[in-house]
Amino acid sequence: MTDFISLLENGDWLANSSGPRYLQLRRRIQQAIDDGVLKENEPLPSEREIASITDLSRVTVRKAVAGLVEDQVVVQKRGSGSFVAPKVHKVEQRLSSLTSFSEDMARRGLSASSEWLRRGLFPASPEEMFTLGLTSGQRVARVDRLRKADGTPMAIERASLSESVLPHPERVTTSLYAILRTAGLQPVRAIQRISARNLEPIDADILGVPAGSAGLKIERVSYLASGNVVEFTRSVYRGDAYDFIAELQISED
């Protein structure tokens, strides 16, 4: 923190010919983060302190910090102040194979963990009834969890299966596919629909990013070898943490 304050106290970086002052301050803070002067999770001085050191108005300081928050370089915690955001290392997932999150992270040498959001049996919604081929009155097992890689929130996964497939959802402790494999109900193929979206406040809060951040919405319908649907999953992935890769073959036609 002392080194950062020294960087701010040196007024040579502020110049009338270098654009709006809030942008100059924003670049100064960004440089301090890039150079390691400010480290991950380290707090920034308060708006009042920065304004006092730089002789800038608090409105100017607030605008500079707001830009860094929008870029997800800085995070603000209510009642605590502004902090340098932890760096997120992007994960690449290929679309050519059907694997569980746990298996996918293990292949990358990352430690997968989950935080349960909901797990139990519920009346099926119209969408679940239609997708899973259920009749009125049948229940579904819902397994909703926050997926993490090396402790970093990556995705919210909301899986729905018929009660006959997963009668005891509370027994899912790690990999859902491991449970299905044991029961002889592991899916063999799936259809995924991927679309871009801005994260809603509730999902953004769970993922630890600002509301409105870029995200990926993925709906997956998985099938057994018999052709019956076994799983209907709706997931939300952080746009800054996940890349999906598809390998395409060139047709000879």
Backbone as JSON, one array per atom type, in Angstrom:
{
  "sequence": "MTDFISLLENGDWLANSSGPRYLQLRRRIQQAIDDGVLKENEPLPSEREIASITDLSRVTVRKAVAGLVEDQVVVQKRGSGSFVAPKVHKVEQRLSSLTSFSEDMARRGLSASSEWLRRGLFPASPEEMFTLGLTSGQRVARVDRLRKADGTPMAIERASLSESVLPHPERVTTSLYAILRTAGLQPVRAIQRISARNLEPIDADILGVPAGSAGLKIERVSYLASGNVVEFTRSVYRGDAYDFIAELQISED",
  "N": [[0.82, -1.2, 0.0], [1.96, 1.23, 0.75], [3.83, 1.66, -1.31], [2.09, 2.06, -3.44], [0.78, 4.4, -2.7], [2.92, 6.12, -2.86], [3.27, 6.13, -5.63], [1.0, 7.52, -6.38], [1.41, 9.96, -5.15], [3.44, 11.1, -6.6], [3.09, 13.48, -8.79], [3.68, 13.67, -11.49], [2.48, 12.05, -13.36], [0.02, 13.06, -13.9], [-1.32, 15.05, -16.36], [-2.31, 17.78, -18.38], [-2.5, 17.28, -21.05], [-3.05, 14.65, -21.37], [-5.58, 13.57, -21.5], [-8.9, 13.11, -19.96], [-8.98, 13.52, -16.4], [-9.95, 11.49, -14.75], [-9.58, 9.24, -16.3], [-6.8, 9.18, -16.45], [-6.15, 8.67, -13.78], [-7.39, 6.2, -13.53], [-5.83, 4.67, -15.3], [-3.44, 4.83, -13.93], [-3.92, 3.4, -11.58], [-4.53, 0.92, -12.71], [-2.03, 0.32, -13.85], [-0.5, 0.03, -11.54], [-1.63, -2.3, -10.54], [-1.08, -4.11, -12.6], [1.71, -4.13, -12.47], [2.16, -5.31, -10.08], [2.32, -3.83, -7.81], [0.01, -3.29, -6.44], [-1.64, -5.96, -5.08], [-3.48, -9.07, -5.61], [-6.67, -9.11, -4.07], [-5.97, -7.09, -2.36], [-6.73, -4.14, -0.52], [-7.82, -0.99, -1.88], [-6.86, 2.42, -1.26], [-9.2, 4.59, 0.42], [-11.79, 6.53, -1.26], [-11.68, 9.13, -0.31], [-9.06, 9.28, 0.7], [-7.53, 8.89, -1.66], [-8.36, 11.08, -3.14], [-7.38, 13.13, -1.54], [-4.59, 12.69, -1.66], [-4.01, 12.99, -4.39], [-5.1, 15.38, -5.07], [-7.4, 15.47, -6.5], [-10.92, 15.59, -7.27], [-13.48, 13.92, -5.34], [-15.5, 12.95, -6.9], [-14.2, 12.55, -9.34], [-12.38, 10.56, -8.6], [-14.16, 8.55, -7.86], [-15.33, 7.98, -10.33], [-13.16, 6.97, -11.75], [-12.57, 4.62, -10.32], [-14.98, 3.29, -10.65], [-14.87, 2.63, -13.35], [-12.85, 0.72, -13.33], [-14.07, -1.24, -11.83], [-16.1, -1.95, -13.55], [-14.58, -3.12, -15.53], [-13.88, -5.35, -14.2], [-11.54, -5.43, -12.81], [-11.28, -4.39, -10.36], [-13.04, -5.01, -7.35], [-15.93, -4.18, -5.48], [-16.9, -4.18, -2.13], [-19.63, -4.08, -0.13], [-19.66, -1.88, 2.52], [-17.03, -2.41, 3.08], [-15.22, -1.46, 1.18], [-13.06, -0.95, -1.72], [-11.37, -3.47, -3.62], [-8.55, -5.16, -5.07], [-9.3, -7.25, -7.7], [-9.32, -10.83, -7.66], [-7.26, -12.72, -9.86], [-8.52, -14.45, -12.64], [-8.11, -17.51, -14.13], [-8.63, -18.64, -17.31], [-10.63, -21.4, -18.32], [-10.68, -23.96, -20.68], [-13.07, -25.79, -22.43], [-13.8, -28.58, -24.35], [-16.26, -29.2, -26.84], [-16.75, -31.62, -27.92], [-16.94, -33.9, -26.39], [-18.75, -35.63, -23.81], [-18.63, -34.95, -20.62], [-18.37, -34.89, -17.01], [-18.28, -32.02, -14.83], [-16.48, -32.38, -12.72], [-14.77, -34.4, -13.7], [-13.77, -33.08, -15.93], [-12.33, -30.91, -14.82], [-10.43, -32.32, -13.34], [-8.82, -33.46, -15.33], [-7.46, -31.24, -16.11], [-5.82, -30.73, -14.07], [-6.9, -29.3, -12.01], [-8.58, -28.54, -8.95], [-11.72, -29.59, -8.33], [-14.7, -28.39, -6.85], [-17.84, -28.11, -5.08], [-20.66, -26.12, -4.19], [-23.57, -26.55, -2.55], [-26.71, -25.49, -3.74], [-29.34, -26.18, -4.03], [-31.09, -29.22, -3.48], [-33.03, -31.92, -4.0], [-36.38, -33.43, -4.17], [-39.0, -32.37, -6.29], [-42.15, -30.95, -7.45], [-42.65, -31.28, -10.95], [-41.85, -28.77, -13.32], [-43.63, -27.21, -16.1], [-41.78, -27.02, -18.26], [-39.83, -28.88, -17.51], [-41.36, -31.2, -17.48], [-42.06, -31.44, -20.18], [-39.51, -31.65, -21.45], [-38.26, -33.85, -20.19], [-40.08, -35.79, -20.64], [-42.23, -36.39, -18.9], [-45.24, -37.19, -17.03], [-48.23, -35.6, -15.77], [-48.09, -34.88, -12.34], [-45.81, -36.36, -11.76], [-42.63, -36.31, -10.14], [-39.54, -34.39, -10.02], [-36.0, -34.74, -9.65], [-33.93, -32.28, -8.46], [-30.79, -30.9, -8.79], [-28.91, -28.49, -7.83], [-26.07, -26.48, -8.01], [-23.16, -24.55, -7.12], [-20.36, -24.41, -9.05], [-16.89, -24.83, -8.64], [-13.43, -24.15, -9.39], [-10.34, -24.86, -8.2], [-11.15, -23.32, -6.04], [-12.24, -21.05, -7.17], [-15.22, -19.52, -8.17], [-17.01, -20.8, -10.91], [-19.27, -21.65, -12.39], [-22.86, -21.91, -12.36], [-24.81, -24.64, -11.94], [-27.73, -26.23, -12.84], [-29.41, -29.02, -12.58], [-31.89, -31.26, -13.77], [-33.66, -34.25, -13.25], [-35.69, -37.14, -13.8], [-37.64, -38.54, -11.12], [-37.53, -41.3, -11.09], [-35.09, -41.85, -12.21], [-33.25, -40.6, -10.51], [-33.82, -41.16, -7.53], [-32.91, -40.47, -5.01], [-31.66, -37.69, -4.56], [-30.13, -36.45, -2.63], [-27.99, -38.06, -2.2], [-26.09, -37.49, -4.02], [-22.94, -36.47, -3.93], [-20.53, -35.72, -5.07], [-19.75, -36.23, -8.11], [-22.38, -36.18, -10.36], [-22.64, -37.73, -12.66], [-21.15, -39.96, -11.97], [-22.82, -41.23, -10.16], [-24.96, -41.81, -11.86], [-23.66, -43.5, -13.63], [-23.07, -45.7, -12.02], [-25.63, -46.63, -11.63], [-26.19, -47.56, -14.09], [-27.14, -45.71, -15.88], [-25.85, -43.76, -17.32], [-25.54, -40.99, -19.48], [-25.15, -41.09, -23.06], [-25.01, -39.41, -25.17], [-25.53, -35.93, -26.01], [-27.33, -32.86, -26.47], [-26.47, -29.56, -26.79], [-27.26, -26.17, -26.17], [-25.95, -23.04, -26.58], [-25.79, -19.75, -25.45], [-25.21, -16.21, -25.34], [-25.34, -14.05, -22.49], [-26.24, -11.45, -20.16], [-25.38, -11.48, -16.8], [-27.8, -12.04, -14.33], [-28.65, -10.23, -11.29], [-28.87, -12.04, -9.02], [-27.58, -14.45, -9.84], [-25.09, -13.36, -10.53], [-24.19, -12.47, -8.05], [-23.84, -14.9, -6.7], [-21.78, -15.97, -8.23], [-19.81, -14.17, -7.74], [-19.29, -11.83, -9.22], [-19.8, -8.6, -10.82], [-23.23, -7.51, -11.23], [-24.79, -7.92, -14.37], [-22.54, -8.64, -15.72], [-20.72, -10.27, -18.39], [-21.85, -13.44, -19.49], [-22.37, -17.0, -20.04], [-25.04, -18.88, -21.14], [-26.13, -22.15, -20.89], [-27.96, -24.77, -22.12], [-28.57, -28.13, -21.72], [-29.52, -31.23, -23.0], [-29.51, -34.54, -22.21], [-29.05, -37.9, -23.36], [-29.93, -41.39, -23.07], [-28.61, -44.57, -24.25], [-30.81, -45.81, -25.28], [-32.25, -43.79, -26.34], [-33.92, -42.34, -24.76], [-34.55, -39.41, -22.8], [-32.42, -38.44, -20.18], [-31.36, -36.45, -18.6], [-31.73, -32.99, -17.89], [-30.23, -30.04, -18.08], [-29.55, -26.75, -16.98], [-27.3, -24.25, -17.18], [-25.19, -21.59, -15.99], [-22.43, -19.85, -16.95], [-19.44, -18.1, -16.06], [-18.4, -15.51, -18.11], [-15.82, -14.54, -18.21], [-14.24, -16.56, -17.42], [-14.44, -18.94, -18.74], [-13.99, -20.76, -21.74], [-15.38, -22.23, -24.59], [-14.54, -24.8, -26.75], [-14.67, -25.92, -30.07], [-14.03, -28.47, -32.37], [-13.88, -28.58, -35.81], [-14.66, -30.45, -38.75], [-13.63, -30.41, -42.1], [-15.74, -30.58, -44.81], [-15.77, -32.85, -47.6], [-17.42, -32.39, -49.67]],
  "CA": [[0.0, 0.0, 0.0], [2.86, 2.39, 0.82], [4.38, 1.88, -2.65], [1.03, 2.59, -4.28], [0.59, 5.8, -2.31], [4.06, 6.86, -3.43], [2.99, 6.3, -7.05], [-0.01, 8.55, -6.52], [1.96, 11.24, -4.69], [4.24, 11.67, -7.68], [2.1, 14.08, -9.68], [4.13, 13.77, -12.88], [1.63, 11.26, -14.24], [-1.15, 13.87, -14.23], [-0.97, 16.07, -17.33], [-3.48, 18.32, -19.09], [-2.52, 16.78, -22.42], [-3.19, 13.19, -21.35], [-6.97, 13.18, -21.44], [-9.62, 13.36, -18.71], [-8.21, 13.12, -15.22], [-10.4, 10.21, -14.21], [-8.94, 8.19, -17.09], [-5.4, 9.13, -16.05], [-6.11, 7.96, -12.5], [-7.74, 4.81, -13.81], [-4.65, 4.02, -15.89], [-2.4, 4.74, -12.89], [-4.27, 2.29, -10.7], [-4.37, -0.29, -13.52], [-0.59, 0.06, -13.96], [-0.04, -0.47, -10.24], [-2.08, -3.69, -10.43], [-0.32, -4.91, -13.58], [3.11, -4.22, -12.05], [2.24, -6.03, -8.81], [2.39, -2.91, -6.67], [-1.22, -3.68, -5.74], [-1.77, -7.39, -5.31], [-4.82, -9.64, -5.54], [-7.43, -9.0, -2.82], [-5.48, -5.98, -1.54], [-7.66, -3.01, -0.57], [-7.39, 0.31, -2.35], [-7.18, 3.5, -0.32], [-10.56, 5.09, 0.26], [-11.94, 7.65, -2.19], [-11.22, 10.35, 0.36], [-7.59, 9.25, 0.75], [-6.98, 9.09, -3.0], [-8.63, 12.47, -3.5], [-6.47, 13.99, -0.77], [-3.23, 12.49, -2.14], [-3.86, 13.42, -5.78], [-5.74, 16.69, -5.23], [-8.52, 15.32, -7.41], [-12.2, 15.56, -6.57], [-13.96, 12.57, -5.04], [-16.28, 12.53, -8.06], [-13.23, 12.05, -10.31], [-11.87, 9.29, -8.07], [-15.24, 7.55, -7.93], [-15.51, 7.62, -11.73], [-12.02, 6.14, -12.13], [-12.74, 3.31, -9.68], [-16.15, 2.65, -11.27], [-14.42, 2.05, -14.6], [-12.08, -0.49, -13.01], [-15.05, -2.22, -11.39], [-16.77, -2.41, -14.77], [-13.62, -4.0, -16.23], [-13.67, -6.48, -13.3], [-10.18, -5.36, -12.27], [-11.49, -4.05, -8.95], [-14.36, -5.38, -6.83], [-16.36, -3.39, -4.33], [-17.63, -4.92, -1.13], [-20.43, -3.15, 0.64], [-19.22, -1.66, 3.88], [-15.6, -2.72, 3.25], [-14.4, -0.68, 0.27], [-12.66, -1.49, -3.02], [-10.26, -4.4, -3.54], [-8.05, -5.69, -6.33], [-10.0, -8.51, -7.99], [-8.44, -11.98, -7.89], [-7.13, -13.06, -11.27], [-9.22, -15.67, -13.04], [-7.48, -18.21, -15.25], [-9.68, -19.21, -18.14], [-10.67, -22.85, -18.54], [-11.21, -24.34, -21.98], [-13.78, -27.07, -22.46], [-14.16, -28.99, -25.7], [-17.66, -29.57, -27.0], [-16.84, -32.9, -28.63], [-17.1, -35.03, -25.47], [-19.7, -35.43, -22.73], [-17.98, -35.29, -19.35], [-18.83, -34.11, -15.87], [-17.41, -30.92, -14.43], [-15.41, -32.93, -11.88], [-13.83, -35.1, -14.58], [-13.14, -32.08, -16.8], [-11.34, -30.16, -14.04], [-9.35, -33.24, -12.95], [-7.92, -33.59, -16.47], [-6.68, -30.01, -16.22], [-5.01, -30.58, -12.87], [-7.57, -28.36, -11.11], [-9.38, -29.17, -7.91], [-13.14, -29.23, -8.47], [-15.51, -28.44, -5.63], [-19.2, -27.64, -5.3], [-21.42, -25.58, -3.06], [-24.95, -26.9, -2.87], [-27.7, -24.42, -3.72], [-30.61, -26.87, -3.84], [-30.97, -30.66, -3.77], [-34.22, -32.58, -3.47], [-37.44, -33.82, -5.09], [-39.95, -31.27, -6.42], [-43.1, -31.1, -8.57], [-42.02, -30.9, -12.2], [-42.37, -27.59, -14.02], [-44.04, -27.57, -17.46], [-40.6, -27.19, -19.1], [-39.21, -30.15, -17.13], [-42.26, -32.28, -17.92], [-41.95, -31.57, -21.65], [-38.17, -32.08, -21.85], [-37.95, -35.17, -19.64], [-41.12, -36.75, -21.03], [-42.96, -36.79, -17.7], [-46.68, -36.96, -17.01], [-48.69, -34.76, -14.67], [-47.98, -35.5, -11.02], [-44.49, -36.92, -11.53], [-41.67, -35.38, -9.53], [-38.18, -34.36, -10.57], [-34.88, -34.49, -8.75], [-33.16, -31.11, -8.85], [-29.46, -30.83, -8.19], [-28.39, -27.17, -8.18], [-24.85, -26.21, -7.26], [-22.14, -23.64, -7.6], [-19.16, -25.16, -9.4], [-15.65, -24.08, -8.43], [-12.17, -24.76, -9.8], [-9.33, -24.3, -7.31], [-11.79, -22.36, -5.16], [-12.8, -19.92, -7.92], [-16.54, -19.81, -8.74], [-16.95, -20.9, -12.36], [-20.57, -21.83, -13.03], [-24.02, -22.39, -11.61], [-25.36, -25.77, -12.69], [-29.04, -26.63, -12.33], [-29.75, -30.26, -13.29], [-33.18, -31.87, -13.46], [-33.81, -35.62, -13.71], [-36.92, -37.72, -13.27], [-37.47, -39.21, -9.83], [-37.18, -42.7, -11.33], [-33.66, -41.9, -12.52], [-32.49, -40.19, -9.33], [-34.79, -41.11, -6.44], [-32.31, -39.94, -3.79], [-30.7, -36.66, -5.0], [-29.23, -36.07, -1.53], [-26.82, -38.94, -2.22], [-25.08, -36.94, -4.93], [-21.99, -35.7, -3.13], [-19.48, -35.17, -5.94], [-20.11, -36.28, -9.52], [-23.69, -36.72, -10.71], [-22.45, -38.78, -13.67], [-20.67, -41.16, -11.3], [-24.03, -41.87, -9.63], [-25.71, -42.37, -13.0], [-22.87, -44.62, -14.18], [-23.27, -46.84, -11.11], [-26.99, -47.13, -11.83], [-26.35, -47.96, -15.48], [-27.95, -44.68, -16.54], [-24.99, -42.68, -17.79], [-25.89, -40.55, -20.83], [-24.16, -41.4, -24.1], [-24.92, -38.25, -26.07], [-26.27, -34.77, -25.52], [-27.47, -31.69, -27.34], [-26.28, -28.35, -26.0], [-27.55, -24.88, -26.78], [-25.15, -22.04, -25.89], [-26.12, -18.39, -25.82], [-24.62, -15.17, -24.5], [-26.3, -13.33, -21.66], [-25.71, -10.67, -19.05], [-25.75, -12.18, -15.58], [-28.77, -11.42, -13.43], [-28.05, -9.93, -9.98], [-28.78, -13.19, -8.12], [-26.52, -15.33, -10.33], [-23.83, -12.64, -10.45], [-23.78, -12.46, -6.64], [-23.36, -16.25, -6.39], [-20.52, -16.17, -8.94], [-18.83, -13.21, -7.25], [-18.97, -10.83, -10.23], [-20.83, -7.55, -10.85], [-24.45, -7.76, -11.99], [-24.68, -7.47, -15.75], [-21.31, -9.14, -16.34], [-20.93, -11.22, -19.49], [-21.92, -14.83, -19.09], [-22.82, -17.96, -21.04], [-26.15, -19.74, -20.72], [-26.03, -23.42, -21.6], [-28.99, -25.76, -21.86], [-28.13, -29.43, -22.23], [-30.43, -32.37, -22.87], [-28.68, -35.74, -22.36], [-29.83, -39.08, -23.74], [-29.42, -42.75, -22.88], [-28.44, -45.31, -25.5], [-32.15, -46.16, -25.75], [-32.85, -42.61, -26.94], [-34.7, -41.61, -23.76], [-33.88, -38.3, -22.12], [-32.08, -38.77, -18.8], [-30.94, -35.28, -17.83], [-31.99, -31.67, -18.44], [-29.4, -29.15, -17.26], [-29.42, -25.35, -17.35], [-26.12, -23.74, -16.48], [-24.73, -20.23, -16.27], [-20.98, -19.8, -16.79], [-18.79, -16.79, -16.12], [-17.81, -15.25, -19.41], [-14.38, -14.23, -18.09], [-13.53, -17.72, -16.86], [-14.69, -20.16, -19.52], [-14.02, -20.79, -23.2], [-15.8, -23.51, -25.15], [-13.8, -25.03, -27.99], [-15.25, -26.95, -30.95], [-13.2, -28.84, -33.52], [-14.72, -28.78, -36.99], [-14.09, -31.19, -39.85], [-13.95, -29.83, -43.4], [-16.45, -31.53, -45.67], [-15.19, -33.06, -48.92], [-18.41, -32.03, -50.7]],
  "C": [[0.86, 1.26, 0.0], [3.44, 2.72, -0.56], [3.34, 2.48, -3.58], [0.79, 4.06, -3.97], [1.71, 6.66, -2.86], [3.85, 7.12, -4.92], [1.98, 7.42, -7.28], [0.54, 9.93, -6.14], [2.83, 11.91, -5.74], [3.29, 12.18, -8.76], [2.5, 14.17, -11.12], [3.21, 13.03, -13.84], [0.35, 12.0, -14.64], [-0.74, 15.0, -15.17], [-2.21, 16.51, -18.1], [-3.62, 17.75, -20.48], [-2.78, 15.28, -22.5], [-4.62, 12.72, -21.18], [-7.62, 13.49, -20.1], [-8.88, 12.8, -17.5], [-8.67, 11.8, -14.62], [-9.79, 9.05, -14.98], [-7.46, 8.07, -16.74], [-5.25, 8.39, -14.72], [-6.42, 6.49, -12.69], [-6.54, 4.05, -14.37], [-3.55, 3.85, -14.85], [-2.67, 3.57, -11.96], [-4.09, 0.96, -11.44], [-2.9, -0.67, -13.63], [-0.05, -0.51, -12.66], [-0.44, -1.93, -10.04], [-1.27, -4.57, -11.36], [1.12, -5.13, -13.14], [3.28, -4.93, -10.71], [2.42, -5.14, -7.6], [1.15, -3.1, -5.78], [-1.48, -5.13, -6.09], [-3.23, -7.84, -5.18], [-5.39, -9.52, -4.13], [-6.94, -7.88, -1.9], [-6.44, -4.8, -1.64], [-7.02, -1.77, -1.17], [-7.62, 1.34, -1.25], [-8.6, 3.98, -0.57], [-10.6, 6.23, -0.76], [-11.4, 8.94, -1.58], [-9.7, 10.41, 0.4], [-6.99, 9.54, -0.62], [-7.18, 10.53, -3.44], [-7.66, 13.41, -2.8], [-5.04, 13.9, -1.31], [-3.02, 13.12, -3.52], [-4.39, 14.83, -6.04], [-6.82, 16.65, -6.31], [-9.82, 15.31, -6.61], [-12.62, 14.12, -6.32], [-14.82, 12.04, -6.18], [-15.36, 11.92, -9.13], [-12.69, 10.69, -9.88], [-12.92, 8.2, -8.21], [-15.44, 7.06, -9.36], [-14.38, 6.71, -12.21], [-12.18, 4.73, -11.58], [-13.91, 2.56, -10.3], [-15.77, 2.0, -12.6], [-13.64, 0.76, -14.39], [-13.0, -1.61, -12.53], [-15.76, -2.81, -12.6], [-15.89, -3.37, -15.56], [-13.29, -5.24, -15.41], [-12.22, -6.58, -12.84], [-10.23, -5.09, -10.77], [-12.89, -4.52, -8.57], [-14.67, -4.52, -5.62], [-17.2, -4.25, -3.41], [-18.34, -3.94, -0.22], [-19.95, -3.07, 2.08], [-17.74, -1.91, 4.12], [-14.7, -1.92, 2.33], [-14.1, -1.39, -1.03], [-11.41, -2.34, -2.87], [-9.82, -4.81, -4.94], [-8.7, -7.06, -6.54], [-9.0, -9.64, -8.15], [-8.41, -12.31, -9.36], [-7.8, -14.4, -11.54], [-8.53, -16.26, -14.25], [-8.56, -18.94, -16.04], [-9.51, -20.72, -18.31], [-11.28, -23.08, -19.92], [-11.88, -25.7, -21.89], [-14.17, -27.39, -23.89], [-15.6, -29.48, -25.74], [-17.85, -30.94, -27.63], [-17.05, -34.09, -27.71], [-18.02, -34.65, -24.33], [-19.07, -35.9, -21.43], [-18.56, -34.45, -18.24], [-17.83, -33.0, -15.57], [-16.22, -31.44, -13.63], [-14.33, -33.6, -12.73], [-13.06, -34.11, -15.44], [-12.06, -31.31, -16.06], [-10.16, -31.04, -13.65], [-8.35, -33.4, -14.08], [-7.02, -32.37, -16.64], [-5.81, -29.77, -14.99], [-5.6, -29.59, -11.88], [-8.42, -29.13, -10.11], [-10.81, -28.68, -8.01], [-13.84, -29.34, -7.13], [-16.88, -27.84, -5.94], [-19.78, -27.08, -4.01], [-22.9, -25.8, -3.39], [-25.87, -25.69, -2.73], [-29.1, -25.0, -3.48], [-30.44, -28.33, -4.24], [-32.17, -31.36, -3.15], [-35.19, -32.95, -4.58], [-38.52, -32.74, -5.08], [-40.97, -31.6, -7.5], [-42.45, -30.58, -9.84], [-42.68, -29.66, -12.79], [-42.82, -28.02, -15.41], [-42.84, -27.82, -18.38], [-39.92, -28.53, -18.8], [-40.05, -31.33, -17.6], [-42.09, -32.52, -19.41], [-40.59, -32.16, -22.04], [-37.86, -33.5, -21.4], [-39.0, -36.22, -19.99], [-41.92, -37.27, -19.85], [-44.45, -36.53, -17.86], [-47.04, -36.14, -15.78], [-48.61, -35.53, -13.35], [-46.63, -36.11, -10.73], [-43.54, -35.85, -10.98], [-40.32, -35.45, -10.24], [-37.18, -34.18, -9.43], [-34.12, -33.29, -9.3], [-31.87, -31.06, -8.05], [-28.84, -29.52, -8.67], [-27.16, -26.89, -7.34], [-23.97, -25.18, -7.95], [-20.88, -24.44, -7.83], [-17.94, -24.27, -9.26], [-14.46, -24.87, -8.95], [-11.06, -24.08, -9.01], [-9.89, -23.17, -6.46], [-12.43, -21.18, -5.86], [-14.17, -20.29, -8.47], [-16.5, -19.76, -10.26], [-18.34, -20.92, -13.0], [-21.63, -22.22, -12.01], [-24.68, -23.45, -12.47], [-26.65, -26.22, -12.04], [-29.52, -27.83, -13.16], [-31.1, -30.79, -12.81], [-33.23, -33.27, -14.06], [-35.11, -36.17, -13.14], [-36.63, -38.44, -11.96], [-37.07, -40.67, -10.02], [-35.7, -42.87, -11.65], [-32.81, -41.59, -11.29], [-33.44, -40.04, -8.14], [-34.24, -40.5, -5.15], [-31.25, -38.88, -4.16], [-29.73, -36.24, -3.89], [-27.99, -36.95, -1.48], [-25.75, -38.48, -3.21], [-24.16, -36.04, -4.11], [-20.87, -35.08, -3.96], [-19.98, -35.15, -7.38], [-21.48, -36.93, -9.73], [-23.54, -37.87, -11.7], [-21.91, -40.07, -13.06], [-21.85, -41.95, -10.71], [-24.82, -42.53, -10.75], [-24.99, -43.57, -13.59], [-23.08, -45.87, -13.33], [-24.64, -47.47, -11.31], [-27.23, -47.61, -13.25], [-27.15, -46.97, -16.3], [-27.11, -43.51, -17.02], [-25.38, -42.27, -19.21], [-24.76, -40.84, -21.82], [-24.03, -40.29, -25.12], [-25.76, -37.12, -25.5], [-26.33, -33.7, -26.58], [-27.38, -30.46, -26.44], [-26.62, -27.12, -26.83], [-26.84, -23.81, -25.95], [-25.54, -20.66, -26.38], [-25.47, -17.41, -24.85], [-25.71, -14.49, -23.68], [-25.56, -12.47, -20.65], [-26.24, -11.28, -17.76], [-26.74, -11.37, -14.75], [-28.14, -11.21, -12.06], [-27.88, -11.14, -9.07], [-27.64, -14.12, -8.55], [-25.15, -14.66, -10.22], [-23.3, -12.63, -9.01], [-23.22, -13.82, -6.25], [-21.98, -16.48, -7.0], [-19.45, -15.16, -8.54], [-18.38, -12.2, -8.28], [-20.07, -9.78, -10.23], [-22.06, -7.97, -11.66], [-24.3, -7.19, -13.39], [-23.42, -7.93, -16.45], [-21.64, -10.14, -17.44], [-20.93, -12.65, -18.97], [-22.36, -15.7, -20.26], [-23.95, -18.8, -20.43], [-26.11, -21.0, -21.56], [-27.18, -24.33, -21.16], [-28.56, -27.07, -22.5], [-29.2, -30.49, -21.96], [-29.61, -33.62, -23.18], [-29.55, -36.97, -22.54], [-29.12, -40.37, -23.38], [-29.25, -43.41, -24.25], [-29.78, -45.69, -26.12], [-32.83, -45.0, -26.48], [-33.7, -41.8, -25.98], [-33.88, -40.49, -23.12], [-33.64, -38.68, -20.67], [-31.79, -37.54, -17.96], [-31.26, -34.0, -18.6], [-31.27, -30.67, -17.54], [-29.37, -27.75, -17.85], [-28.31, -24.75, -16.51], [-25.84, -22.3, -16.89], [-23.24, -20.2, -15.96], [-20.49, -18.36, -16.81], [-18.12, -16.61, -17.48], [-16.32, -15.01, -19.37], [-13.57, -15.44, -17.66], [-13.62, -18.96, -17.72], [-14.66, -19.89, -21.01], [-14.47, -22.17, -23.64], [-15.18, -23.65, -26.53], [-14.48, -26.15, -28.78], [-14.3, -27.2, -32.1], [-14.11, -29.2, -34.68], [-13.98, -29.53, -38.07], [-14.54, -30.57, -41.16], [-14.58, -30.89, -44.29], [-15.75, -31.63, -47.03], [-16.13, -32.66, -50.04], [-18.14, -30.64, -51.28]]
}
